[in-house]
Amino acid sequence: MLWAFATRRADSIDQARVILVNAIERRPNVATFHYSLACYICQLGELERAKTTLHTAFKLEPQYRTMALDDDDLKPLWEGIAAA
């Protein structure tokens, strides 16, 4: 997780996305991986995919829904998160 965050800041969101996709392949039940991936792909403009990924995080850890409503990376999705 920290590797992806550092990569996002130092290199690019797209490279961080790749790290998280690989992490999810290894550990698919870690909500933090799905949540962070949703943030990154939302910032890349892939809103539908971000919604799907975010909902996976919510299923694994429902408290992420509240956190998502305050996360600027997910701002384009706030209306849909609040309505769900």
C-alpha distances in whole Angstrom, upper triangle without the diagonal:
4,5,5,6,9,10,11,13,14,15,15,13,14,13,9,11,12,8,7,11,11,8,11,14,13,12,13,14,10,11,8,7,10,11,8,10,13,13,12,15,17,17,18,21,21,21,23,20,17,20,20,16,16,19,17,14,18,19,17,16,19,18,16,19,20,17,17,21,20,17,18,16,18,21,23,22,23,27,26,23,26,29,27
4,5,5,6,8,10,11,12,13,14,13,15,13,10,12,13,10,10,14,14,12,14,17,16,15,17,17,14,14,11,10,14,13,10,13,16,14,14,17,19,18,19,22,22,23,25,22,20,22,23,19,19,22,20,18,21,22,20,19,22,20,18,21,22,18,19,22,20,17,19,17,19,22,24,24,25,28,28,25,28,31,29
4,5,5,6,9,10,10,11,12,12,13,10,8,11,11,8,9,13,12,11,14,16,15,15,17,18,15,16,13,11,15,15,12,13,16,15,14,17,19,18,19,22,22,23,25,22,20,23,23,19,20,23,21,19,22,24,22,22,24,23,21,24,25,21,21,24,23,20,20,18,20,23,25,25,26,30,29,27,30,33,31
4,5,5,6,9,10,10,10,8,10,8,5,7,8,6,7,10,11,10,12,15,15,15,16,17,14,15,11,9,12,12,9,9,13,12,10,13,15,14,15,18,18,20,21,18,17,20,20,16,17,20,19,17,20,22,20,20,22,22,19,21,22,19,18,22,21,17,18,15,17,20,22,22,23,27,26,24,27,30,28
4,5,5,6,9,10,10,9,11,10,7,10,12,10,10,13,14,13,15,18,18,17,18,19,16,15,12,11,13,12,9,10,13,11,10,13,15,14,15,18,19,20,22,20,17,20,21,17,17,21,20,17,20,23,21,20,22,21,18,20,21,17,17,20,18,15,15,13,15,18,20,21,22,25,25,23,26,29,28
4,5,5,6,8,9,10,12,10,8,12,13,11,12,15,16,15,18,20,20,20,21,22,19,19,15,14,17,16,12,14,16,14,13,16,18,16,17,20,21,23,25,23,20,23,24,21,21,24,23,21,24,26,24,24,26,24,21,24,24,21,20,23,21,18,18,16,19,21,23,24,25,29,29,27,29,32,31
4,5,5,5,6,7,9,7,5,9,10,9,11,14,14,14,17,19,19,19,21,22,19,19,16,14,17,16,13,13,16,14,11,14,17,15,15,19,19,21,24,21,19,23,23,20,21,24,23,21,24,27,25,25,27,26,23,25,26,22,21,24,23,19,19,16,19,22,23,24,25,29,28,27,30,32,32
4,6,6,5,5,8,7,5,8,10,10,11,14,15,15,17,19,20,20,21,22,19,19,15,14,15,15,11,11,13,11,9,12,13,11,12,15,16,18,21,19,17,20,21,18,18,22,22,20,23,25,24,23,25,24,21,22,23,20,19,21,20,16,15,12,15,18,19,20,22,25,25,24,27,29,29
4,6,7,8,11,10,9,12,14,13,14,17,18,18,20,23,23,23,24,25,22,21,18,17,18,17,13,14,16,13,11,15,16,13,14,18,19,21,24,22,19,23,24,21,21,25,25,22,25,28,26,25,27,26,22,24,24,21,20,22,20,16,15,13,17,19,21,22,23,27,27,26,28,31,31
4,7,9,12,10,10,13,14,14,16,18,19,19,22,24,24,24,26,27,24,24,20,19,21,20,16,17,19,17,14,17,19,16,16,20,21,24,26,24,22,26,27,24,24,28,27,25,28,31,29,28,30,29,26,28,28,24,23,26,24,20,19,17,20,22,24,25,27,30,31,29,32,35,34
4,7,9,7,8,11,12,12,14,17,17,18,20,22,23,24,25,27,24,24,21,19,20,20,16,16,18,16,13,15,17,15,14,18,19,22,24,22,21,24,25,23,23,27,26,25,28,30,29,29,31,30,26,28,29,25,24,26,25,21,20,17,20,22,23,25,27,30,30,29,32,34,34
4,5,5,6,9,10,11,13,15,16,17,19,21,22,23,23,25,22,22,19,17,18,18,14,13,15,13,10,12,14,11,10,14,16,18,21,19,17,21,22,20,20,24,24,22,25,28,27,27,28,28,24,25,27,23,21,24,23,19,17,14,17,19,20,21,24,27,27,26,29,31,31
4,5,5,6,9,10,11,12,14,15,16,18,20,20,20,22,20,19,16,14,15,14,11,10,11,10,6,8,10,8,8,11,12,15,17,15,14,17,18,16,17,20,20,19,22,24,24,23,25,24,21,22,23,20,18,21,20,16,15,11,14,16,17,18,20,23,23,22,25,28,27
4,5,5,7,9,10,11,13,14,15,17,19,20,20,22,20,19,17,15,15,15,12,10,12,11,8,8,11,10,8,11,12,15,17,14,13,17,18,16,17,21,20,20,23,25,24,25,26,26,22,24,25,23,20,23,22,19,18,14,16,19,18,19,22,25,24,24,27,29,28
4,5,5,7,9,10,11,13,15,16,17,19,19,21,19,20,17,14,15,16,13,11,14,13,10,11,14,13,11,15,15,18,20,17,16,20,20,17,19,22,21,20,24,26,24,25,27,27,23,25,27,24,22,25,24,20,20,16,18,21,21,22,25,28,27,26,29,31,30
4,5,5,6,9,10,11,12,14,16,16,17,19,16,16,14,11,12,13,9,8,11,11,8,10,13,12,11,15,15,17,19,16,14,18,18,15,16,20,19,17,21,23,21,22,24,23,20,22,24,20,19,22,21,18,17,14,16,19,20,20,22,26,25,24,27,29,28
4,5,5,6,9,10,11,12,14,15,15,17,15,15,13,10,10,11,9,6,9,9,6,7,11,11,10,13,12,14,16,12,11,15,15,12,14,17,16,15,19,20,19,20,22,22,19,20,23,20,18,21,21,17,17,14,15,18,18,18,21,24,22,21,25,27,25
4,5,5,6,9,10,11,13,14,14,17,16,16,15,11,12,14,12,9,12,13,10,10,14,14,13,16,14,17,18,14,14,18,17,14,16,19,18,17,21,22,21,22,25,25,22,23,26,23,21,25,25,21,21,17,19,22,22,22,24,27,26,25,28,30,28
4,6,5,6,9,10,11,12,13,16,14,15,13,10,12,13,11,9,13,13,11,12,16,16,15,18,17,19,20,17,16,19,18,15,17,20,18,17,20,22,20,21,24,24,21,23,25,22,21,24,24,21,21,18,19,23,23,23,25,28,27,25,29,31,29
4,5,5,6,9,10,10,10,13,11,11,10,6,8,10,8,6,10,11,9,11,14,14,14,17,15,17,18,14,13,16,15,12,13,16,14,13,17,18,16,17,20,20,17,19,22,19,18,21,21,18,19,16,17,20,21,20,22,25,24,22,25,27,25
4,5,5,6,9,10,9,13,12,12,12,8,9,11,10,7,11,13,11,11,14,15,14,17,15,16,16,13,13,15,14,11,13,16,13,13,17,18,16,18,21,22,19,21,23,21,19,23,24,20,21,18,18,22,21,20,23,26,24,22,26,27,25
4,5,5,7,9,10,13,12,14,13,10,11,14,13,11,14,16,14,14,18,19,18,20,18,20,20,16,16,19,17,14,17,19,16,16,20,20,18,20,23,24,21,23,26,24,22,26,26,23,24,21,21,25,25,24,27,29,27,26,29,31,29
4,5,5,6,8,10,9,11,10,7,9,12,11,10,13,15,14,15,18,19,19,21,19,21,21,17,16,19,17,14,16,17,15,14,18,18,15,17,20,21,19,21,24,21,21,24,25,22,23,20,21,24,25,24,26,29,27,25,28,30,27
4,5,5,5,8,7,9,10,6,7,11,11,9,12,14,14,14,17,19,18,20,18,19,18,15,14,16,14,11,13,14,11,11,15,15,13,15,18,19,17,19,22,20,19,23,24,21,23,20,19,23,23,22,24,26,24,22,26,27,24
4,6,6,10,10,13,13,10,11,14,14,12,15,18,17,17,20,21,21,22,20,21,20,16,17,19,16,13,16,17,14,14,18,17,15,18,21,23,20,23,26,24,23,26,27,25,26,23,23,26,26,25,27,29,27,25,29,30,27
4,6,9,10,13,13,11,12,16,15,14,17,19,19,19,22,24,23,25,23,24,23,20,20,21,19,16,18,19,16,16,19,18,16,18,22,23,21,24,26,25,24,28,28,26,28,25,25,28,29,27,29,32,29,27,31,32,29
4,6,6,9,11,9,10,13,14,13,16,18,18,19,21,23,23,25,23,23,23,19,19,20,17,14,16,17,13,13,16,15,12,15,18,19,18,21,23,22,21,25,26,24,26,23,23,27,27,25,27,29,27,25,28,29,26
4,6,8,10,8,8,12,13,12,14,17,17,17,19,22,22,23,20,21,20,16,16,17,14,11,13,13,10,10,13,12,10,13,16,18,16,18,22,20,20,23,24,22,25,22,21,25,25,23,24,27,24,22,25,26,23
4,6,9,9,9,11,13,13,15,17,18,19,20,23,23,25,22,22,21,18,17,17,15,12,13,13,9,9,11,10,7,10,13,15,14,16,19,18,18,22,23,21,24,22,21,25,25,23,24,26,23,21,24,25,22
4,6,6,7,9,11,11,13,15,16,17,19,21,22,23,21,21,21,18,16,17,15,12,12,13,10,8,11,11,7,9,12,13,12,15,18,16,16,20,21,19,22,19,19,23,24,21,22,25,23,20,23,25,22
4,5,5,6,9,10,11,12,14,15,16,19,20,21,19,18,18,16,14,14,13,10,9,10,7,5,7,8,6,6,9,10,8,11,14,13,13,16,17,16,18,17,16,19,20,18,19,21,19,16,19,21,18
4,5,5,6,8,10,11,12,14,15,17,18,20,19,18,19,16,14,15,14,11,10,12,10,7,10,12,9,9,11,11,9,12,14,12,12,15,16,14,16,14,14,18,19,18,18,21,20,17,20,22,20
4,6,5,6,9,10,11,12,14,16,16,18,17,17,17,14,12,14,13,10,10,12,10,8,12,13,11,11,14,14,12,14,17,14,14,18,18,15,17,15,15,19,20,18,19,22,21,18,21,24,21
4,6,5,6,9,10,10,12,14,15,16,14,14,14,11,9,11,10,6,6,9,7,5,9,10,9,10,12,13,10,12,15,13,12,16,17,14,16,14,13,17,17,15,17,20,17,15,19,20,18
4,5,5,6,9,10,11,13,14,15,14,13,14,12,9,10,10,7,6,9,8,5,8,11,10,10,11,11,8,10,12,10,8,12,13,11,13,11,10,14,15,13,14,17,15,13,16,18,16
4,5,5,6,9,10,11,13,14,14,14,15,13,10,12,13,9,9,12,11,9,12,14,13,13,15,14,11,13,14,12,10,14,14,11,12,9,10,14,15,14,15,19,18,16,19,21,20
4,5,5,6,8,10,10,12,11,12,13,10,8,10,11,7,8,11,11,10,13,15,14,15,16,17,13,15,17,15,12,16,16,13,14,11,11,15,15,14,16,19,18,16,20,21,20
4,5,5,6,9,10,11,9,9,10,8,4,7,8,5,5,9,9,9,11,14,14,14,15,15,11,12,15,13,10,13,14,11,12,9,8,11,12,10,13,15,14,13,16,18,16
4,6,5,6,9,10,10,10,12,10,7,10,11,9,8,12,13,11,13,16,16,15,16,16,12,13,14,12,9,12,12,8,9,5,6,9,10,10,12,15,15,13,16,19,18
4,5,5,6,9,9,10,13,11,8,12,13,10,11,14,15,14,16,19,18,18,19,19,15,16,18,15,13,15,15,12,11,7,9,12,12,13,15,18,17,16,20,22,21
4,5,5,6,5,7,9,7,6,9,11,9,10,13,14,14,16,18,19,19,20,20,17,17,19,17,14,16,17,14,13,9,9,12,11,12,15,17,16,16,19,21,20
4,5,5,5,5,8,8,5,8,11,10,10,13,14,14,16,18,19,19,19,19,16,15,17,15,12,14,14,11,10,7,6,9,8,8,11,14,13,13,16,18,18
4,5,7,8,12,11,9,12,14,13,13,16,18,17,19,22,22,22,22,21,18,18,19,17,13,15,15,11,10,6,8,9,9,11,13,16,16,16,19,21,21
4,6,8,11,10,9,13,15,14,14,18,19,18,20,23,23,24,24,24,20,20,22,20,17,18,19,15,13,10,11,13,11,13,16,18,18,18,21,23,23
4,6,9,9,9,11,13,13,14,17,18,19,20,23,24,24,24,24,21,20,22,20,16,18,18,16,14,11,10,11,9,11,14,16,15,17,20,21,21
4,6,6,6,9,10,11,12,14,16,16,18,20,21,22,22,23,20,19,21,20,16,18,19,16,15,12,11,13,10,11,15,16,15,16,19,20,19
4,5,5,6,9,10,10,12,14,15,16,18,20,20,20,21,17,16,19,18,14,15,17,15,14,11,9,11,8,7,11,12,11,12,15,16,16
4,5,5,6,9,10,11,13,15,15,17,19,20,20,21,18,17,19,19,15,17,19,17,17,14,12,14,11,9,13,13,11,12,16,16,15
4,5,5,6,8,10,11,13,14,16,17,18,19,20,17,16,20,19,15,17,20,17,17,14,12,15,13,11,15,16,13,14,18,18,16
4,5,5,6,9,10,11,12,14,15,16,16,17,14,13,16,15,12,14,16,13,14,11,9,11,10,8,12,14,12,11,15,16,15
4,5,5,6,9,10,10,12,14,15,14,16,13,12,15,14,11,13,15,14,15,12,9,12,10,7,10,11,9,9,12,13,11
4,5,5,6,9,10,11,13,14,14,16,14,13,17,16,14,16,18,17,18,15,13,15,14,11,14,15,12,11,15,15,13
4,5,5,7,9,10,11,12,13,15,12,12,16,15,12,15,17,15,17,14,12,15,14,12,14,16,14,12,16,17,15
4,5,5,6,9,10,10,10,12,9,9,12,11,9,12,14,12,14,12,9,13,13,10,11,14,11,9,13,14,12
4,5,5,6,9,10,9,12,9,9,12,13,11,13,16,15,17,15,12,15,15,11,13,14,11,9,12,13,10
4,5,5,6,9,10,12,10,11,14,14,13,16,18,17,19,17,15,18,18,15,16,18,15,13,16,17,14
4,5,5,6,8,9,7,9,12,11,10,14,15,14,17,15,13,16,17,14,15,17,15,12,15,17,14
4,5,5,5,7,6,6,10,10,10,12,15,14,17,16,14,16,17,14,14,16,13,10,13,14,11
4,6,6,9,9,10,13,14,13,16,18,18,21,20,17,20,20,17,17,19,16,13,16,16,13
4,6,9,9,11,14,14,14,17,19,18,21,20,18,21,22,19,19,21,19,16,18,19,16
4,6,6,8,11,11,12,15,16,16,19,18,17,20,21,18,18,20,18,14,16,18,15
4,5,6,8,10,11,13,15,15,19,18,16,18,20,16,16,17,15,12,13,15,12
4,5,6,7,9,11,12,13,17,17,15,17,19,16,15,17,16,12,13,16,14
4,5,5,6,9,10,10,14,13,12,14,16,13,13,15,14,11,12,15,13
4,5,5,7,9,10,13,13,11,13,14,11,10,12,11,7,8,11,10
4,5,5,7,9,13,14,12,13,15,13,10,13,13,9,9,12,12
4,5,6,6,10,11,10,11,14,12,11,14,14,11,11,15,14
4,5,5,8,9,7,8,11,9,7,11,11,8,9,13,12
4,6,8,10,8,8,10,8,6,9,10,7,7,11,12
4,6,9,8,8,12,11,8,12,13,11,11,15,15
4,5,6,7,10,10,9,13,14,11,13,16,17
4,5,5,8,10,9,13,14,13,14,17,18
4,6,8,9,10,13,14,13,15,18,18
4,6,5,7,10,10,9,12,14,15
4,5,5,8,10,10,11,14,15
4,6,8,9,10,12,13,14
4,6,6,6,9,10,11
4,5,5,6,9,10
4,6,5,6,9
4,5,5,6
4,5,5
4,6
4
